[in-house]
């Protein structure tokens, strides 16, 4: 893939050209569009997949997974509220400039967390797939060990940010 653009990159680009609030909305649209394009492009690159997509197969899949949204909705609702409610509360109590600063800090902190999280999850899921079917108790031990190591690993930067965060962010930004 010679070109890729996510919402953080498009926010920076549109912010540089002073697009304001419209730039944030456009960057979200651009970032999501590139994500969908990157996801869907391989599906239609082979003829084999094109031959399997038809009305009958589509209706079979819809019928088979019709209860999926009922299971997905509550977790997505909690996830979205957990991410968006702090911004709404900050906006209500402190104002839009503080929401912007919180959003900037949140984006900066989420970049390394996302990298570590993706790396750990890929290794864990591969290991869980091998162990899970044959030895569920071992999977539980590995999961517990992983959670405790991640908690310890995450505590160090959390304490650093708690103690030195305001000074570091005001110096950098």
C-alpha positions, 0 to 999 in steps of 0.5 A: 500500500503506497498511501495510507491516511488515518484520522490523526494524520488528517487532523494534523494536516487539516489543522495545519491549514486552519480548517477548524471544527469542520477540519475535525469532522472531515478528518474523521470522515477521511480516516474512516473512509481510508480504513474501510477502503483498506479493509474492503479492497482485498475482498474484491481483488480476487475473482474467487471471492466475487463468485461467492458473493450473491444474493442467496449467500448474502441472505444466508449470512444475514439469517445466520448472524441476525442476533449478532447486533443484539450482542454487539450493541451493549458492548459498543454502547459502553465503549462509546460512552466510556470514550465520549462522556469525559469530553462531554463532561469537560465541555459542560463544566470547563469549556471548549478549549479544555476539551481541545487540550484533553483531546490532544492529550488523549490522542498523544497518549493513545498512540503508544498504548495502541501500539503496545496493545496491538502487539500484545493482542496479536501475540496473545491471540495466536497463543490462545488459539493454540492453547485454548481448545486443548487446555483451557486452564492453561489459557486462564493462567496465561490470561491472568499473568498477562493482565497482571504484567500489563497492569504493572507495565502500565502503572509506570507511565501512569505514575509518570504522567500523574506526577510530571504530565502537566509540566511535560505537556506544557513544555512540548505543546 
